[in-house]
């Protein structure tokens, strides 16, 4: 791959990742407005190394490896933590999560939190993989990656611009809080 191709692919991946993050934020805003969940993006732990320049830019470094991408609470009081990964390839490798992120999801799941990995293939197909499935992918799938065909049972709907992260509730024009039942959960 030439440097130009690599630069273009890097740009494309960053843009797709930003679109995925925007879609997640839209979904989380919808869930919060319905009183179903309050979930926020976890800020990256970093330390500025210089003062901002005239355009507000500054040099910074990460102080430690990141925890789960998103954390929050469901309406029933249950904690939720998840990682979000986007790809334009045919598979997603187990190694996309750092050891720190894996340990974080493990520890919170042991305490009863709803933990999962939210995958996005090509910006239009979404899958919520329970942490226990992701963690045991070698035993379950026979290799250290997942393909869309292998995780088809975990596909979540994308309905009227909302990723149904926590369940298949439908959006309707006359929707109100009482029409939204408790979202499905897994243990």
C-alpha positions as CSV (number, residue, x, y, z in Angstrom):
1,X,0.0,0.0,0.0
2,X,1.4,3.4,-1.0
3,X,1.6,6.2,1.5
4,X,-1.2,8.0,-0.3
5,X,-3.4,5.0,-0.1
6,X,-2.6,4.5,3.6
7,X,-3.3,8.2,4.3
8,X,-6.7,7.9,2.5
9,X,-7.6,4.7,4.4
10,X,-6.7,6.4,7.7
11,X,-8.9,9.4,6.8
12,X,-11.8,7.2,5.8
13,X,-11.5,5.1,9.0
14,X,-11.5,8.2,11.2
15,X,-14.5,9.6,9.4
16,X,-16.4,6.3,9.7
17,X,-15.5,6.1,13.4
18,X,-16.8,9.7,13.9
19,X,-20.1,8.8,12.2
20,X,-20.5,5.7,14.3
21,X,-19.8,7.8,17.5
22,X,-22.4,10.3,16.4
23,X,-25.0,7.6,15.8
24,X,-24.3,6.2,19.3
25,X,-24.7,9.7,20.8
26,X,-28.0,10.1,19.1
27,X,-29.2,6.7,20.3
28,X,-28.1,7.5,23.9
29,X,-29.9,10.8,23.8
30,X,-33.0,9.0,22.7
31,X,-32.7,6.4,25.5
32,X,-32.1,9.2,28.0
33,X,-35.1,11.2,26.8
34,X,-37.3,8.1,27.2
35,X,-36.0,7.5,30.8
36,X,-34.6,4.1,29.8
37,X,-30.9,4.8,30.4
38,X,-28.3,7.5,31.1
39,X,-25.1,6.5,29.4
40,X,-22.1,8.8,28.6
41,X,-18.9,8.5,26.7
42,X,-15.9,8.0,29.0
43,X,-13.4,10.7,28.5
44,X,-9.9,9.6,27.5
45,X,-7.4,10.1,30.4
46,X,-4.8,12.6,29.1
47,X,-2.5,15.2,30.4
48,X,-1.7,18.4,28.5
49,X,2.0,18.9,27.8
50,X,1.8,22.4,26.5
51,X,-0.4,25.5,26.7
52,X,-3.0,26.0,23.9
53,X,-1.8,27.9,20.9
54,X,-3.8,30.6,19.2
55,X,-6.2,28.1,17.6
56,X,-6.8,26.3,20.9
57,X,-4.6,23.3,20.0
58,X,-2.2,21.8,22.5
59,X,0.1,18.8,22.8
60,X,-1.1,16.0,25.2
61,X,-0.4,12.4,26.1
62,X,-2.6,9.7,27.4
63,X,-1.9,9.1,31.1
64,X,-3.2,5.5,31.2
65,X,-5.0,3.1,28.9
66,X,-8.7,3.8,28.4
67,X,-11.6,2.1,30.3
68,X,-14.8,1.1,28.5
69,X,-15.9,3.7,25.9
70,X,-19.4,4.2,27.4
71,X,-20.7,3.9,31.0
72,X,-24.0,4.6,32.6
73,X,-27.1,3.3,34.4
74,X,-30.3,1.6,33.2
75,X,-33.7,2.6,34.5
76,X,-33.7,-0.4,36.8
77,X,-30.5,0.8,38.4
78,X,-28.2,-1.7,36.7
79,X,-24.9,-0.3,35.6
80,X,-24.0,-0.6,31.9
81,X,-20.5,-0.4,30.2
82,X,-19.6,-1.1,26.6
83,X,-16.9,-0.8,24.0
84,X,-17.8,0.5,20.5
85,X,-15.8,-0.7,17.5
86,X,-16.3,0.2,13.8
87,X,-14.9,-1.6,10.8
88,X,-15.1,-1.6,7.1
89,X,-13.5,-5.1,6.9
90,X,-15.2,-8.5,7.1
91,X,-14.1,-9.3,10.7
92,X,-13.3,-7.7,14.0
93,X,-10.3,-9.0,16.0
94,X,-10.4,-9.8,19.8
95,X,-7.3,-7.6,20.1
96,X,-9.3,-4.4,19.3
97,X,-9.9,-4.2,23.0
98,X,-6.9,-3.5,25.2
99,X,-6.1,-5.7,28.2
100,X,-7.2,-2.8,30.5
101,X,-10.6,-2.5,28.7
102,X,-11.1,-6.3,28.9
103,X,-10.3,-6.3,32.7
104,X,-12.6,-3.3,33.2
105,X,-15.6,-5.1,31.5
106,X,-14.8,-8.3,33.3
107,X,-14.7,-6.7,36.7
108,X,-18.0,-4.8,36.2
109,X,-19.8,-7.8,34.7
110,X,-18.8,-9.8,37.8
111,X,-20.5,-7.1,39.9
112,X,-23.7,-7.4,37.8
113,X,-23.3,-4.7,35.2
114,X,-24.6,-5.1,31.6
115,X,-21.4,-5.3,29.6
116,X,-21.0,-5.8,25.9
117,X,-19.1,-4.8,22.7
118,X,-21.1,-2.7,20.2
119,X,-19.9,-3.5,16.7
120,X,-20.6,-1.5,13.5
121,X,-19.9,-2.9,10.1
122,X,-19.8,-0.3,7.3
123,X,-21.8,2.3,9.2
124,X,-25.1,0.5,8.6
125,X,-25.1,-2.8,10.4
126,X,-24.9,-3.0,14.2
127,X,-24.3,-5.9,16.7
128,X,-24.4,-6.0,20.5
129,X,-22.1,-8.8,21.5
130,X,-22.5,-9.8,25.2
131,X,-19.2,-9.5,27.0
132,X,-19.2,-13.2,27.9
133,X,-19.5,-14.1,24.3
134,X,-16.7,-11.7,23.2
135,X,-14.5,-12.9,26.0
136,X,-14.9,-16.5,25.1
137,X,-14.7,-16.0,21.3
138,X,-11.8,-18.5,20.8
139,X,-13.9,-21.2,22.5
140,X,-17.2,-20.3,20.8
141,X,-16.0,-19.4,17.3
142,X,-12.7,-21.2,17.1
143,X,-10.6,-18.1,16.4
144,X,-9.8,-14.7,17.8
145,X,-12.1,-12.7,15.6
146,X,-15.8,-12.5,14.7
147,X,-17.5,-12.2,11.3
148,X,-21.0,-10.8,10.7
149,X,-22.3,-14.3,9.9
150,X,-21.1,-15.6,13.2
151,X,-22.8,-12.9,15.2
152,X,-26.0,-12.5,13.2
153,X,-28.1,-13.4,16.3
154,X,-26.7,-10.3,18.1
155,X,-27.8,-7.8,15.4
156,X,-29.6,-4.8,16.7
157,X,-32.1,-2.8,14.7
158,X,-31.3,0.6,13.2
159,X,-34.7,2.2,13.3
160,X,-35.5,5.8,12.2
161,X,-31.9,6.9,12.8
162,X,-31.6,5.2,16.2
163,X,-29.4,2.3,17.0
164,X,-31.4,0.0,19.3
165,X,-28.5,-0.5,21.6
166,X,-30.6,-1.8,24.5
167,X,-33.3,-3.6,22.7
168,X,-35.8,-3.7,19.8
169,X,-38.3,-1.1,20.9
170,X,-39.8,0.6,17.8
171,X,-40.1,4.3,17.2
172,X,-43.6,5.4,16.2
173,X,-45.0,8.8,15.5
174,X,-47.3,8.7,18.6
175,X,-44.7,7.3,21.0
176,X,-44.6,8.2,24.7
177,X,-42.8,7.0,27.8
178,X,-45.6,4.5,28.7
179,X,-45.3,2.8,25.3
180,X,-41.7,1.9,26.0
181,X,-41.5,-1.4,27.9
182,X,-38.4,-2.4,29.8
183,X,-35.6,-3.0,27.3
184,X,-34.4,-6.6,27.0
185,X,-31.4,-7.5,29.1
186,X,-29.0,-10.5,29.2
187,X,-26.9,-12.0,31.9
